[in-house]
């Protein structure tokens, strides 16, 4: 299963031209064989904690003119926050309803201090770097190792290498440095394609990864299993508190689990004594009140010959 976790969402989705171009990119990803795509909404400056995700998913199950069914693709939402001030509170926590409205949360640090904070403290899933230009800081082993321990992944976007030669040189150089520091761990490769012509197939990306210093097996993982790990990390971050306590809705409980929320319905269970006799036991609402029924029947499965 191949993933593209960075497909830029239109800045003005109501415009017909941007809608058409956006649909072309999604259809091309389906044609290339991708099964999962994440629509990326980039936010620069102060983050509005009261504004939920504006991303609207497409209907990708339209029927083809020949009468066949178009292959579907799983659609996710993603937000990338460009952080320029380390002292500013961007509310990058699971308690923020605006952040939790996105499936995946990424940050793009613009300085070394912000990069260290992103690796060590921010509750995010992806750290995205501007690989198509000269980085304003050096990537060091300490912060990168801490991010890997926390399950955060680093992103390499290949579309800038297609736009112009200067971006291509910077991207290859920065990607090789990132691979050297991370030793090829916790890296994903995405497109960040603003036009359909900038998209490439999965095995073209694998060949590109070899230029960055990644072998073919690891390059394939960068667009498959590593991306799946990012999605799982995001799900854990949203549904748990610091990956310790999990929250589930009451509607997800089964009938025999309703006692967890103080349901009044009595639960009937069975227990067997040491002689193989099965007794019906009724548990009342009080925890310490257990009444054994008068009706006793022998269990056919556990009957013991005397």
Backbone as a ProteinNet text record, in pm:
[ID]
protein_1_A
[PRIMARY]
XXXXXXXXXXXXXXXXXXXXXXXXXXXXXXXXXXXXXXXXXXXXXXXXXXXXXXXXXXXXXXXXXXXXXXXXXXXXXXXXXXXXXXXXXXXXXXXXXXXXXXXXXXXXXXXXXXXXXXXXXXXXXXXXXXXXXXXXXXXXXXXXXXXXXXXXXXXXXXXXXXXXXXXXXXXXXXXXXXXXXXXXXXXXXXXXXXXXXXXXXXXXXXXXXXXXXXXXXXXXXXXXXXXXXXXXXXXXXXXXXXXXXXXXXXXXXXXXXXXXXXXXXXXXXXXXXXXXXXXXXXXXXXXXXXXXXXXXXXXXXXXXXX
[TERTIARY]
84.1	0	88.1	65.2	147.4	70.6	145.7	88.9	152	73	123.5	59.3	135.7	82.5	100.6	121.7	135.2	89.9	-40.4	-96	-157.6	-95.3	-143	-290.2	-365.3	-506.5	-519.1	-613.6	-624.9	-647.8	-581.8	-600.1	-738	-795.4	-931.1	-1009.1	-1057.5	-1118.9	-1247.6	-1308.7	-1432.9	-1409.6	-1286.3	-1257.5	-1256.5	-1318.1	-1332.6	-1197.1	-1103.5	-973.4	-898.5	-899.1	-828.4	-896.7	-1028.3	-1097.7	-1060.2	-1055	-1020.4	-878.1	-784.5	-644.3	-626.2	-697.6	-688.9	-743.1	-852.8	-910.5	-816.8	-746.5	-650.8	-540.6	-491.7	-384.8	-432.6	-554.7	-608	-629.3	-684.7	-707.4	-575.7	-472.6	-343.4	-280.7	-297.9	-248.5	-317.1	-447	-519.1	-465.6	-438.8	-386.1	-247.5	-166.9	-32.8	-34.9	-147.6	-157.8	-147.9	-163.8	-163.3	-297.8	-292.7	-415.3	-455.1	-363.3	-392	-331.1	-406.3	-357.7	-400.5	-315.1	-345.7	-346.2	-457	-468.6	-408.3	-309.8	-230.3	-276.8	-306.9	-343.7	-230.7	-164.7	-48.1	-93.6	-45.6	-78.6	51	62.8	179.7	136.6	223.8	191.3	111.5	33.4	-41.5	-152.2	-165.8	-265.1	-394.7	-504.1	-636.2	-692.2	-697.6	-740.1	-890.3	-965.4	-1110.8	-1157.4	-1066.9	-1102.8	-1069.1	-1170.1	-1149	-1105.2	-1079.8	-1026.9	-1122.5	-1073.7	-1157.8	-1157	-1087.5	-1068.9	-1196.9	-1239.2	-1354.7	-1304.9	-1340.3	-1295.1	-1374.9	-1309.8	-1371.2	-1448.1	-1540.7	-1611.3	-1530	-1452.8	-1362	-1419	-1545.8	-1608.2	-1698	-1670.6	-1751.2	-1734.1	-1836.4	-1830.3	-1762.4	-1686.7	-1616.4	-1712.6	-1682.1	-1769.6	-1791.8	-1694.3	-1708.2	-1803.1	-1846.5	-1937.2	-1869.4	-1738.4	-1665	-1660.7	-1606.3	-1596.5	-1452.9	-1438.6	-1305.5	-1249.4	-1122.3	-1064.7	-1071.8	-1103.7	-1114.7	-980.3	-968.7	-847	-887.2	-818.7	-849.1	-797.7	-882.4	-849.7	-834.8	-720.8	-692.4	-672.5	-678.4	-654.8	-528.3	-458.3	-331.3	-315.1	-255.6	-221.7	-71.6	-8.2	134	146.4	196.6	210.3	354.2	373.7	506.6	533.9	629.8	657.6	778.5	757.5	863.6	906.7	822.9	853.5	844.7	955.8	957.7	882.8	870.3	802.6	651.4	599.4	456.3	389.9	273.6	200.4	110.9	138.9	60.7	-47.7	-54.3	-159.4	-149.9	-28.7	-9.6	-27.2	-150.3	-183.2	-311.7	-331.8	-452.3	-577.6	-560.4	-676.1	-732.4	-654.7	-700	-795.6	-920.7	-1020.7	-987.1	-922.8	-884.8	-776.7	-681.9	-576.8	-633.2	-720.8	-775.9	-871	-911.2	-997.6	-920.8	-788.3	-704.3	-657.1	-639.5	-590.5	-441.8	-362.9	-217.7	-175	-79.1	-27.2	122.3	165.1	306.5	348.6	477.4	533.4	651.9	672.9	788.5	869.2	975.9	1056.8	1141.9	1162.6	1241.6	1372.2	1399.4	1525	1567.2	1690.6	1743.4	1672.4	1639.3	1570.6	1432.7	1360.6	1227.4	1239.2	1342.9	1365.6	1389	1465	1488.3	1359.5	1277.8	1149.8	1055.9	1055.9	969.8	1011.7	1141.2	1190.3	1164.3	1163.3	1158.5	1025.4	943.2	824	694.2	696.8	571.5	500.8	367.6	286.4	246.7	337.1	315.7	351.8	321.1	350	464	480.1	578.7	652.8	782.9	864.1	905.2	854.8	880.8	986	1084.7	1191.2	1186.2	1223.4	1224.7	1348.4	1337	1452	1493.7	1404.5	1435.8	1517.9	1557	1640.1	1744.9	1833	1939.9	1881.9	1907.1	1853.9	1925.1	1851	1913.4	1986.2	1990.8	2058	2106.9	2195.9	2248.3	2161.3	2143.5	2068.6	2165.7	2138.4	2229.5	2169.1	2258	2215.9	2127.6	2156.9	2084	1933.9	1890.1	1745.3	1680.2	1750.5	1693.6	1671.5	1767.6	1751.8	1635.8	1614.4	1502.2	1369	1362.4	1239.5	1210.2	1312.9	1293.7	1241.4	1292	1244.2	1097.4	1052	912.7	820.6	874.9	793.6	758	833.7	809.3	890.9	832.7	897.9	936.7	1043.2	1092.8	1050.6	1017.2	958	1052.9	1057.5	1129.6	1027.9	1010.6	917.4	996.2	955.5	1034.8	992.9	875.8	828.5	921.5	984.4	1077.6	1191.7	1230.8	1339	1295.9	1165	1115.3	1096	1078.9	1045.9	1165.5	1283.1	1399.5	1526.4	1636.6	1764.3	1823.4	1807.7	1864.6	1799.1	1667.1	1597.4	1637.3	1664.4	1705.3	1838.5	1933.5	2064.2	2049.8	1972.9	1954.5	1882.7	1781.6	1704.6	1790.3	1868.9	1953.3	2057	2117.8	2217.7	2156.7	2042.8	1977.8	1925.5	1871.1	1819.6	1931.8	2044.7	2158.5	2206.6	2206.3	2246.6	2147.5	2016.8	1915.9	1927	1949.3	1965.1	2088.2	2195.4	2317.2	2294	2221.7	2200.1	2101.8	1995.8	1894.1	1928.6	2033.1	2068.8	1952.1	1874.5	1763.3	1637.9	1634.8	1517.9	1420	1292.1	1184.1	1186.2	1188.8	1183.8	1067.3	991.1	887.1	913.4	872.2	886.8	746.8	719.5	590.3	610.5	499.9	511.3	516.7	419.1	399.7	380	311.2	292.9	180.9	213	113.6	44.9	101.6	41.5	52	-33.3	-34.2	94.9	159	281.9	397.6	385.1	492	480.4	375.5	357.3	436.9	481.7	555.6	501.2	523.6	479.6	564.6	515.2	588.2	729	748.2	879.9	976.1	923.6	1010.2	1065.7	982.4	1027.6	1131.6	1114.9	1214.9	1350	1350.1	1476.1	1534.1	1446.8	1494.5	1557	1501.5	1556.6	1698	1731.6	1869	1967.3	1924.2	2011	2033.4	1935.3	1946.7	2026.3	2071.5	2150.2	2070.7	1948.4	1864.7	1860.7	1874.8	1864.5	1719.3	1696.7	1563.9	1460.7	1502.5	1408	1361.6	1455.5	1419.6	1343.1	1376.3	1303.7	1158.5	1133.7	995.7	921.2	991.4	929	891.8	966.8	940.5	807.1	750.5	621	515.1	548.1	451	443.6	526	514.4	546.5	640.9	672.3	556.1	491.5	373.6	259.1	246.5	143.8	172.8	300.2	336.5	301	313.3	273.8	124.7	44.8	-100.7	-138.4	-72.4	-99.6	-57.2	56.6	101.6	1.6	-52.4	-151.3	-279.3	-321	-440.9	-420.9	-304.3	-274	-269.3	-211.2	-202.5	-340.7	-432.1	-564.9	-651.7	-638.5	-730	-677.2	-556.9	-501.8	-443	-420	-352.7	-209.6	-116.1	26.4	50.5	-31.1	-19.1	-31.1	-104	-120.1	-266.2	-354.6	-495.8	-573.6	-657.8	-736.5	-880.5	-940.6	-1079.4	-1162.6	-1275.4	-1364.6	-1507.5	-1589.9	-1729.4	-1809.9	-1917.8	-2001.6	-2066.9	-2095.2	-2161	-2075.5	-1943.1	-1855.1	-1853.4	-1915.6	-1916.2	-2015.5	-1981.3	-2071	-2172.8	-2273.6	-2379.8	-2328.2	-2233	-2180	-2073.5	-2045.3	-1949.1	-2015.3	-2149.6	-2219.3	-2206.1	-2161	-2140	-2030.4	-1943.3	-1835.3	-1887.2	-2005.9	-2062.8	-2180.2	-2191.5	-2295	-2431.3	-2439.1	-2567.8	-2642.7	-2775.3	-2855.7	-2888.7	-2869.6	-2907.3	-2820.5	-2884.1	-2813.3	-2751.3	-2637.1	-2562.3	-2571.3	-2606.6	-2618.4	-2496.5	-2424.5	-2308	-2318.8	-2229.9	-2224.6	-2087.5	-2083.7	-1955.5	-1968.4	-1860.7	-1861.2	-1783.3	-1837	-1763.3	-1662.8	-1593	-1484.3	-1535.8	-1667.5	-1722.2	-1778.9	-1766.8	-1816.9	-1961.7	-2020.5	-2160.2	-2166.7	-2249	-2261.4	-2373.5	-2347.4	-2446	-2468.2	-2594.3	-2627.5	-2613.8	-2541.1	-2510	-2563.2	-2635.2	-2685.3	-2607.3	-2548.6	-2474	-2565.7	-2588.5	-2674.1	-2595.7	-2660	-2593.3	-2481.3	-2495.6	-2389.6	-2276.1	-2152.9	-2035.6	-2019.8	-2061.1	-2036.4	-2154.4	-2262.5	-2383.7	-2388.9	-2364.5	-2368.1	-2462.8	-2563	-2664.8	-2658.8	-2647.6	-2646.6	-2788.6	-2824	-2958.4	-2980.4	-3108.8	-3143.2	-3140.3	-3159.1	-3164.1	-3022.7	-2992.4	-2860.5	-2876	-2792.9	-2796.4	-2655.4	-2645.1	-2515.4	-2470.1	-2342.9	-2287.2	-2245.8	-2294.2	-2259.9	-2112.4	-2052	-1914.5	-1817.4	-1854.2	-1760	-1802.1	-1892.9	-1937.6	-1824	-1807.9	-1699.8	-1759.8	-1704	-1749.2	-1701.9	-1790.3	-1753.7	-1735.4
-118.8	0	124.5	210.4	330.4	453.9	544.4	664.1	789.2	895	1030	1119.5	1152.1	1224.3	1375.3	1425.6	1570.7	1611.4	1627.1	1682.1	1816.8	1928.2	2061.5	2083	2130.3	2161.1	2300.1	2323.1	2454.8	2566.6	2677.8	2794	2855.5	2843.7	2891.1	2776.1	2683	2561.6	2586.7	2705.1	2733.6	2778.1	2810.5	2850	2726.8	2740.3	2625.5	2574.5	2666.4	2623.6	2540.9	2588.1	2514.3	2381.6	2377	2250.6	2149.1	2196	2105.5	2053.9	2142.6	2102.9	2007.3	2033.4	1946.4	1807	1801.3	1672.5	1596.1	1667.2	1601.6	1532.7	1598.2	1539.4	1414.5	1420.3	1303.4	1186.9	1214.2	1107.8	1046.3	1130	1077	989.2	1024.9	940.3	803.8	803.7	676.5	594.8	661.3	591.5	534.1	602.9	554.3	438.2	415.6	302.9	339.2	467	506	469.8	423.7	387	487.5	571.7	668.4	802.3	910.4	1044.8	1135.2	1230.4	1327.7	1466.8	1537.4	1673.8	1768.9	1846.1	1927.6	2072.4	2123.7	2264.6	2333.2	2428.5	2496.2	2624.5	2643	2762.3	2830.9	2957.5	3038.5	3143.9	3172.2	3272.6	3214.9	3299.1	3256.9	3162.6	3055.6	2952.5	2986.7	2989.9	3017.9	2890	2887.8	2766.7	2743.3	2839	2823.6	2780	2768.1	2734.5	2589	2509.6	2368.1	2348.1	2225.3	2194.5	2238.3	2315.9	2357.5	2258.8	2146.4	2052.8	1973.5	1970	1889.6	1775	1653.4	1536.7	1522.7	1463.1	1446.2	1315.6	1311.5	1187.9	1114.8	1017.7	949.5	817.5	793.4	667.8	689.4	794.2	820.8	708	679.6	575.4	626.6	541.3	575.7	569.6	639.1	635.6	495.1	406.1	269.9	184.2	239.3	165.1	99.2	97	37.6	130	79.8	156.3	204.7	333.2	389.6	342.5	302.1	261.8	375.5	341.3	441.9	461.5	572.5	605.3	662.4	620.7	671.6	814.7	903.4	1044.7	1086.5	1146.9	1197.7	1348.7	1411	1555.5	1580.7	1683.6	1716	1867.7	1911.8	2052.3	2062.8	2158.7	2187.7	2330	2345.3	2476	2522.4	2634.9	2694.5	2780.3	2738	2806	2896.8	3025.6	3124.5	3186.3	3173.6	3231.6	3121.9	3090.1	2980.8	3016.2	3144.6	3185.4	3189.7	3177.1	3185.8	3050.9	3052.4	2928.7	2897.5	2788.9	2749	2646.3	2605.6	2512.9	2376.8	2325.6	2196.4	2083.4	2068.1	1963	1894.3	1773.8	1698.3	1760.1	1842.6	1906.8	2018.7	2066.3	2172.1	2112.2	2158.9	2103	2131.3	2244.9	2275.6	2180.4	2147.6	2052.9	1912.7	1873	1737.5	1717.2	1825.5	1810.1	1760.8	1758.4	1705.4	1565.1	1481.9	1346.4	1345.2	1431	1433.5	1576.6	1592.1	1724.2	1727.4	1828.5	1845.8	1988.7	2005.9	2139.1	2159.3	2284.5	2321.3	2425.6	2385.8	2481.7	2568.6	2692.4	2786.5	2825.4	2771.3	2800.5	2676.9	2678.6	2562.7	2542.3	2650.7	2638.3	2577.5	2622.1	2566.2	2420.2	2386.8	2248.1	2159.9	2207.6	2131.9	2115.4	2221.6	2211.3	2112	2113.2	2020.2	1876.1	1850.9	1715.1	1668.5	1762.4	1723.3	1738.1	1836.7	1866.5	1874.1	1913.1	1932.5	1799.5	1800.3	1680.9	1679.4	1633.5	1630.8	1492.5	1470.4	1342.9	1352.6	1470.7	1488.4	1619.4	1616.2	1738.2	1756.1	1861.6	1888.1	1997.9	1974.7	2071.6	2120.8	2246.2	2304.9	2255.5	2135.3	2071.2	2136.6	2210.1	2269.3	2395.1	2437.5	2557.4	2530.2	2623	2606.8	2615.4	2514.5	2512.8	2616.6	2687.3	2789.9	2732.8	2601.3	2539.6	2402	2345.3	2211.8	2108.5	1996	1885.6	1804.3	1797.5	1732.3	1603.2	1515.5	1382.9	1389.5	1479.7	1483.5	1504	1615.5	1636.3	1530.8	1488.7	1389.5	1256.2	1214.7	1090.8	1098.1	1214.8	1231.3	1221.8	1279.6	1271.7	1128.5	1053.4	913.5	831.6	857.6	786.8	816.6	937.1	976.1	933.6	869.2	820.4	924.7	1034.1	1140.7	1111.3	1141.3	1113.5	1243.4	1235	1349	1332.6	1444.2	1442	1496.8	1427.6	1474	1487.4	1607.5	1633	1640.5	1561.7	1551.1	1649.2	1713.1	1803.4	1921.5	1982.8	2092.8	2052.7	1925.7	1881.5	1878.2	1876.8	1874.2	2015.3	2112.7	2249	2319.8	2313.1	2381.8	2312.6	2343.3	2275.5	2314.7	2442.8	2487.4	2414.1	2402.6	2329.3	2182.8	2127.2	1986.4	1964.8	2055.2	2040.7	2051.9	2149.4	2165.3	2044.8	1993.2	1881.9	1757.2	1726	1606.2	1620.4	1738.4	1760.2	1752.7	1819.3	1817	1678	1608.5	1474.2	1377.7	1387.3	1301.8	1329	1454.6	1488.3	1431.9	1441.7	1388.3	1236.9	1169.6	1024.1	984.5	1061.7	1031.3	1045.4	1149.9	1173.5	1071.7	1042.8	949.4	804.1	779.2	644.2	577.2	656.6	604.5	572.9	603.6	572.1	690.3	655.6	754.2	862.9	820.1	912.3	872.7	971.3	948.4	1039.6	995.6	1073.4	1105.5	1233.8	1279.6	1366.3	1407.3	1481.1	1632.4	1687.4	1833.1	1891.8	1816.4	1856.1	1958.8	2072.4	2176.6	2161.6	2081.3	2051.6	1901.4	1854	1709.9	1665.7	1754.8	1719.1	1691.8	1735.3	1716.1	1583.3	1508.5	1380.4	1270.6	1172.8	1059.1	929.6	820.8	690.6	640.2	539.5	488.9	440.4	370.7	313.7	418.8	527	640.4	704.8	708.2	763.7	672.2	542.7	448.7	473.4	495.1	525.2	658.6	756.1	884.4	868.2	777.2	755.7	702	624.5	574.8	688.9	794.1	910.4	982.6	976.3	1042.2	960.1	842.9	760.1	651.8	625.5	520.7	403	282.5	165.7	145.6	60.6	46.5	-5.8	-97	-151.9	-43.7	36.4	143.2	254.5	280.5	383.4	343.3	214.3	168	181.3	158	175.2	321	413.8	557.1	601.4	524.8	559.6	454.1	361.9	257.1	237	150.5	115.3	232	316.6	432.6	530.5	549.1	637.4	577.6	445.8	381.6	402.9	400.3	425.5	568.3	663.1	801.6	809.3	741.4	742.5	678.5	568.9	503.1	591.2	659.6	751.4	865.1	915.5	1023	974.9	852	797.7	781.7	733.8	719.1	854.3	952.6	1086.2	1147.9	1126.4	1186.1	1116.1	983.4	904.8	875.8	917.4	894.4	1022.5	1023.7	1135.3	1094.2	1154.1	1120.3	970.6	908.4	766.5	675.6	720.2	640.7	605.5	704.6	684.5	697.7	599.7	599	637.4	715.2	758.8	695.9	634.2	573.6	618	636.4	675.3	560.8	594.4	494.3	404	459.3	381	264.6	269.8	161.9	42.9	55.8	-52.4	-160.2	-285.5	-396.5	-406.4	-492.1	-502	-552	-646.2	-699.5	-609.9	-493.7	-398.5	-271.7	-268.2	-147.9	-122	-222.3	-200.9	-98	-75.1	21.8	163.2	190.6	324.6	326	223	219.8	184.2	94.8	52.4	-30.6	-12.8	-81.7	-225.4	-264.7	-399.9	-504.5	-606.5	-714	-809.1	-859	-947.7	-1089.2	-1182.1	-1322.7	-1397.3	-1461.9	-1540.2	-1679.9	-1763.5	-1899.7	-1929.3	-2009.5	-2055.5	-2202.5	-2272.8	-2415.6	-2440.6	-2529.7	-2563.6	-2673.7	-2717.9	-2813.5	-2951.5	-2978.3	-3107.7	-3111.5	-3005.7	-3003.2	-2962.5	-2910	-2868.3	-2720.7	-2687.7	-2549.7	-2481.8	-2365.4	-2288.9	-2154.8	-2111	-1980.7	-1876.9	-1769.3	-1666	-1533.8	-1462.1	-1330.7	-1226.2	-1130.7	-1022.3	-903.3	-858.9	-743.2	-615.9	-501	-373	-349.1	-403.2	-386.7	-481.2	-432	-511.2	-631.7	-617.9	-723.5	-819	-793.4	-874.8	-976.5	-1101.9	-1210.5	-1318.6	-1347.5	-1444.4	-1562.5	-1680.2	-1801.1	-1853	-1889.3	-1939.4	-2077.4	-2105.7	-2235.8	-2345.8	-2305.1	-2406.4	-2448.1	-2574.6	-2629.5	-2736.9	-2727.5	-2828.8	-2876.1	-3000.5	-3058	-3015.5	-2981.5	-2944.9	-3070	-3082.1	-3199.1	-3202.5	-3085.5	-3078.5	-3106.3	-3073.1	-3080.8	-3185.2	-3277.5	-3380.7	-3475.7	-3506	-3591.4	-3723	-3830.2	-3960.8	-3989.3	-4036	-4069.1	-4221.1
0	0	0	-98	-113.3	-65.2	-3.2	57.2	-4.7	-11.8	-36.8	69	171.4	286.4	275.8	154.7	139.6	-0.5	-16.2	-139.1	-102.8	-144.1	-102.2	-137.1	-38.5	-58.6	-119.7	-211.2	-275.2	-174.2	-196.1	-108.1	-125	-245.3	-273.2	-338.1	-257.1	-313.1	-390.2	-375	-446.2	-590.3	-625.8	-762.9	-853.3	-970.5	-1061.2	-1108.6	-1137.4	-1187.3	-1082.4	-957	-852.8	-822	-831	-811.2	-918.5	-1044.1	-1154.4	-1141.2	-1109.1	-1095	-976.9	-869.4	-752	-784.1	-859.2	-896.4	-989.4	-1077.3	-1165.5	-1085.4	-982.8	-902.1	-829.1	-774.9	-704.2	-800.4	-917.5	-1016.6	-1063.5	-1075	-1117.9	-1010.5	-883.8	-775.6	-777.9	-804.8	-815.3	-931.7	-1042.4	-1159.6	-1132.8	-1054.1	-1020.9	-921.9	-856.4	-764.3	-617.9	-582.8	-441.7	-379.2	-254.6	-183.7	-76.2	-31.5	74.4	35.4	56.3	29.8	145.1	180.8	285.3	223.8	238	187.6	291.4	247.4	338.7	336.9	455.7	474.4	549.3	485.7	543.2	611.2	735	813	851.2	817.4	854	954.8	1048.9	1149.5	1263.9	1331	1448.8	1409.2	1485.5	1456.9	1528.3	1452	1508.2	1570	1702.6	1773	1765.3	1712	1703	1564.5	1469.3	1332.3	1305.8	1273.8	1247.6	1103.5	1067.2	934.8	823.6	724.5	612.7	496.3	510.7	400.4	376.9	251.6	210.5	122.4	158.4	83.8	-45.8	-144.3	-275.2	-283.5	-378	-409.3	-515.7	-473.6	-565.5	-614.8	-592.2	-635.3	-756.2	-835.1	-953.8	-1054.6	-1128.8	-1230.1	-1355.9	-1417	-1539.7	-1658.8	-1769.6	-1886.8	-1940.9	-1924.1	-1975.6	-1892	-1777.7	-1692	-1574.6	-1573	-1461.8	-1342	-1232.4	-1109.7	-1091.5	-1066.5	-1045.9	-911.4	-904.5	-776.4	-675.1	-551.9	-447.4	-379.4	-307.2	-234.9	-100.3	4.4	138.2	150.2	198.5	207	352.8	383.4	516.8	510.8	626.4	635.5	717.2	677.7	743.7	754.4	861.7	878.7	902.3	835.5	854.9	906	1026.1	1090.3	1074.1	1005.8	989.5	1111.5	1194.2	1320.9	1302.7	1329.6	1314.3	1447	1550.5	1680.9	1785.3	1849.3	1946.4	2073.8	2104.5	2227.4	2212.5	2093.8	2070.5	2090.8	2155.1	2181.2	2061.7	1995.2	1879.1	1912.8	2038.7	2080.4	2017.1	1997.3	1932.6	2033.7	2083.1	2177.7	2133	2182.9	2147.5	2207.8	2312.5	2374	2287.8	2192.3	2102.3	1999	1998.8	1907.7	1762.1	1734	1596.1	1546.6	1631.7	1594.4	1579.1	1669.7	1664.3	1547	1478.7	1361.5	1239.7	1246.6	1139.1	1175.9	1075.7	1099.7	1132.9	1066.9	1083.7	1111.6	1203.1	1238.8	1210.1	1136.4	1102.4	1134.7	1159.1	1181.8	1088.5	1053.5	970.8	1045.3	1112.7	1189.5	1097.6	1140.7	1061.4	1129.7	1247.5	1317.1	1395.1	1442	1514.2	1647.1	1716.8	1845.2	1827.6	1726	1699.3	1658.6	1582.9	1543.1	1665.3	1761.7	1884.8	1965	1971.6	2042.7	1974.1	1841.7	1767.8	1793	1799.4	1823	1965.7	2061.5	2201.8	2271.1	2234.4	2313.9	2234.7	2110	2036.1	2013.4	2029.8	2004.4	1857	1773.5	1629	1576.3	1448.4	1384.2	1283.4	1221.1	1114.3	1137.3	1113.2	1107.2	962.1	902.1	760.9	748.5	664.2	641.5	497.3	477.7	343.4	270.4	213.5	151.7	20.6	-43.9	-172.9	-166.7	-47.8	-31.5	76.3	93.4	192.1	332.9	414.1	549.9	637.2	723.5	808.5	929.7	944.3	1058.6	1016.8	1098.5	1074.2	1146.2	1082.3	1142.3	1227.7	1359.7	1452.8	1505.8	1554.1	1599.4	1724	1818.4	1944.9	1928.4	1871	1854.4	1765	1660.4	1569.7	1642.3	1723.8	1799.5	1897.3	1958.8	2051.3	1976.9	1858.2	1779.2	1737.6	1701.5	1662	1779.6	1900.1	2018.6	2045.3	2011.1	2034.1	1920.2	1817	1707.4	1603.8	1597.5	1500.5	1375.1	1258.8	1131.3	1061.4	982	905.2	759.3	697.9	565	459.5	346.3	228.2	115.4	62.2	-48.1	-178.7	-278.2	-400.7	-509.9	-498.3	-604.4	-629.3	-527.3	-556.5	-648.5	-646.9	-734.6	-880.4	-905.4	-1042.5	-1097.5	-1008.9	-1054.2	-1116	-1052.2	-1107.9	-1060.8	-1128.1	-1102.3	-967	-927.5	-799.9	-682.9	-686.9	-580.9	-580.1	-697.3	-705.6	-635	-656.5	-590.2	-439.7	-392.1	-247.4	-187.4	-257.2	-202.5	-188.7	-288.4	-281.6	-171	-159.9	-56.1	83.7	104.9	236.6	270.6	171.7	196.8	233.2	165.8	199.8	341.8	383	519.5	621.1	590.4	681.4	692.1	581.5	583.8	664.2	652.1	727.5	877.5	919.5	1062.4	1120.1	1047	1096.8	1070.7	989.4	945.7	872.1	803.3	724.3	802.4	932.1	1015	1015.7	1030.6	1049.6	942.2	818.6	704.5	614.8	572.3	473	353.2	236.4	113.6	61.3	41.6	-7.1	-130.2	-191	-316.6	-296.8	-224.9	-215.9	-357.1	-442	-581.5	-591.8	-649.7	-672.9	-807.5	-896.5	-1026.4	-1053.1	-1141	-1170.7	-1237.1	-1311.1	-1381.8	-1285.9	-1161.5	-1063.4	-988.8	-1011.5	-943.8	-1013	-936.2	-987.6	-927.4	-996.7	-949.7	-834	-761.3	-644	-676.4	-787.3	-815.5	-872.3	-926.7	-960.2	-833.6	-729.8	-601.6	-537.7	-553.2	-500.5	-566.4	-697.4	-766.6	-721.5	-694.2	-642.7	-504.7	-423.7	-290.3	-293.1	-394.9	-404.9	-428.4	-495.5	-514.5	-382.4	-293.6	-162.8	-62.5	-100.9	-10.3	59.1	12.5	70.4	-26.2	26.6	-61.3	-103.2	-200.8	-258.5	-158	-72.3	26.1	123.5	173.8	266.9	196.6	70	-4.8	-24.7	-46.4	-59.2	72.7	183.6	314	339.5	281.6	303	244.5	152	94.2	126	214.1	248.3	399.7	455.2	596.4	689.2	653.1	737.1	740.1	626.9	622.6	703.8	698.3	780.5	929	967.3	1106.2	1147.3	1054.3	1083.1	1110.6	1029.9	1048.5	1181.4	1217.5	1345.5	1462.2	1447.9	1552.1	1570.8	1460.5	1468.6	1536.2	1505.6	1568.4	1718.3	1758.8	1901.3	1970.3	1904.8	1964.1	1985.8	1891.9	1903.9	2007.6	2019.1	2101.9	2241.3	2272.6	2405.8	2459.6	2591.1	2656.1	2685.6	2610.9	2623.2	2605.1	2518.9	2484	2605.1	2711.4	2832.5	2855.2	2849.1	2877.1	2747	2720	2597.7	2628.5	2541.2	2556.3	2444.5	2482.2	2385.8	2414.3	2311.7	2334.9	2396.3	2468.5	2532.8	2428.6	2311.9	2207.8	2158.5	2182.4	2137.2	2232	2351.9	2449	2408.7	2438.4	2414.9	2527.9	2508.4	2607.4	2741.4	2738	2862.9	2925.7	2862.6	2918.4	2971	2970.5	3014.5	3163.5	3239.8	3382.8	3409.1	3308.9	3327.5	3345.8	3293.6	3305.6	3401.8	3487	3589	3536.4	3436.1	3381.1	3483.7	3494.2	3596	3560.8	3433.2	3391.9	3460.8	3513.6	3583	3484.2	3518.5	3431.5	3485.6	3399	3437.8	3385.8	3472	3433.3	3491.5	3453.5	3504	3558.3	3663.3	3713.9	3751.1	3750.9	3780	3907.2	3993.1	4113.3	4082.5	4184	4161.6	4124.8	4145.7	4111.7	3970.8	3899.5	3763.7	3753.7	3862.2	3862.3	3827.7	3730.6	3685.4	3760.8	3819.7	3893.9	3824.2	3823.1	3767.9	3877.4	3848.6	3947.5	3897.1	3980.7	3944.2	4021	3947.6	4009.1	4023.3	4145.6	4166.4	4146	4167.8	4145.3	4243.7	4366.3	4465.7	4433.7	4448.1	4412.3	4503.3	4631.5	4728.9	4743.6	4668.5	4683	4570.9	4601.4	4503.1	4555.1	4474.3	4516.2	4421.4	4475.1	4395.1	4380.9	4260.9	4234.2	4296.5	4323.5	4382.1	4278.3	4150.6	4046	4008.4	4023.5	3995.4	3888.3	3785.8	3681.5	3652.4	3618	3587.4	3449.8	3436.5	3307.3	3232.9	3107.4	3029.1	2991.8	2971.1	2928	3040.5	3164.2	3274	3376.9	3341	3435.7	3468.2	3594.1	3641	3688	3638.5	3680.7	3820.8	3903.6	4040.1	4054.3
[MASK]
++++++++++++++++++++++++++++++++++++++++++++++++++++++++++++++++++++++++++++++++++++++++++++++++++++++++++++++++++++++++++++++++++++++++++++++++++++++++++++++++++++++++++++++++++++++++++++++++++++++++++++++++++++++++++++++++++++++++++++++++++++++++++++++++++++++++++++++++++++++++++++++++++++++++++++++++++

